[in-house]
Amino acid sequence: MAKILGNFHLALLIGVVLLVAAMFGLHHDQLSGGHYPWAQFLRYLHIFAGILWIGLLYYFNFVQIPTMPKVPAELKPGVSKYIAPAALFWFRYAALATVVLGLLVAEMTQGGYSGHALTFADGYRTIGTGMWLGIVMAANVWFIIWPNQKRALGIVEASPEAKAKSASIAMMASRTNLILSIPMLYCMVGQTHIAG
């Protein structure tokens, strides 16, 4: 069992096989008739990417940032050279995937509602607010957090002063996303479960 679960790629593959089995097992009639609602599958991918993105945002804000001052100096390079760059890779691409898939879902659902949502038309204010919050958060990831983290982590050359300033800016931008994620999540769930 350790050989299977100890291998990330194999565990991920098993999860995907189980996803396909669930899709075919639970929606066999729709799939065999060629009427499977592909927007629902895109919604699944959107939610999966969103969980990865926001999960990493919460990891950074609830675990890594508060814990780093307590980590002994000789152990900090383990985080800054290995863990943080890998987490930031998944963080930024999950943000991009979440936004792109969300916009695709909006276009494939109910005759394409992204234009209505992004302009806050009646019936779309809740999801529109959530979409704009997500777009702002993703822009924050790519244009503020990531460039500053590259300097702070030494991925690109910077003076010690520039690294410290970049670390502070990246942390404040990450905290901004933490704050925005709370109403964003409400809006994403609220559109379906609360009148919009």
Buried (B, 14 or more C-beta within 10 A) or exposed (E): EEEEEEEEEEEEEEEEEEEEEEBEEEBEEBEEEEEBEEBBBBBBBBBBBBEBBBEBBEBBBEEBBEEBEEBEEEEEEEBBEEEBBEBBEBBBBBBBBBBBBBBBBBBBBEEEBBEBBBEBEEBBBBBBBBBBBBBBBBEBBBEBBBBBBBBBBEBEEBEEEBBEBBBEBBBEBBBBBBEBBEEBBBBBEBBEEEEB
